Amino acid sequence: MEKFKNITEGTRIVDIANEEGGYNYYGFIRHNGEWVIMRETTTQTQYRFALGADNYSTNWTNRASLSYGLPTIG
């Protein structure tokens, strides 16, 4: 996961869900409550991210219906 270091920097991984509808999900939280959920295809060929500022638990529960995209890293 080194290639995703920038988007997950300062986070700790708190949840993993494997093989849900063709995806693996990884939930990360920062100390200030911001969160990142990474969605990976089970073939490990595509990675997309959903980002938020609060309500991690609710968003983790609803992870399949979140909008995922490529992050702006820079």
N, C-alpha and C positions, 0 to 999 in steps of 0.2 A: 504494500500500500504506500510505498515511498512516493510514488508519483502524485498522490493526493495530499501530501504533507501540508501544502499551503492552506487548503480549505479546512483541514482538520487540525491545524496547529492550534494549540491551546485548549484542545478538547480532550475528553476521556470517553472511551467507548463504553456504552452502558447496556446496549441490547444488540442481539444478532438473531435474525430469523432466516432460515434457509429454505430454499425450494418452495416458495409460495407463488404459485401461478407463473412459473418461469423466472422468478427473481430471487436473489438473496438481498437482504436488507441489513444495514449496519447503522445503529443510532449512536450519535456522539453529542455530548453536552459540554458547554463551556461553563466556567464558574459563575458567570453572570446570567445564566439561564438561556443564552442563545443555543441553538441546536442545529445539527446537520444530520440528515438521513441520506445515506448513500444507497442507491439501488443498483445492483449488479445483475446482469443477465446470468443465468445459471451456466451458460457457456463461457462466461467471463470475457465477453467481447464488447460489452457496452457498460459504461458507468455514467450515472446521472445523479444529480443532487437536488434535494429540497432543503431550504434554509428557513429558519424562523427565529423569533426573538423570545418567545415564551410558549407555554402550554405544550411542552415536549410530550408528556404522557398521552394527551389527547391525540396529538399528531402521530405518535408512534402507533397507537391503536388504529388510526385511520391511514396508515402508511400507503396502502395500495391505491388510495384515491387522491393522494397528493399530486401536485404538478412538479415534475422533475425536469431538470435541464442541465445544460453545461454551465459551470461556474465561470464568472469573470475573475480571473486571477491576475494580479498584476501589482 
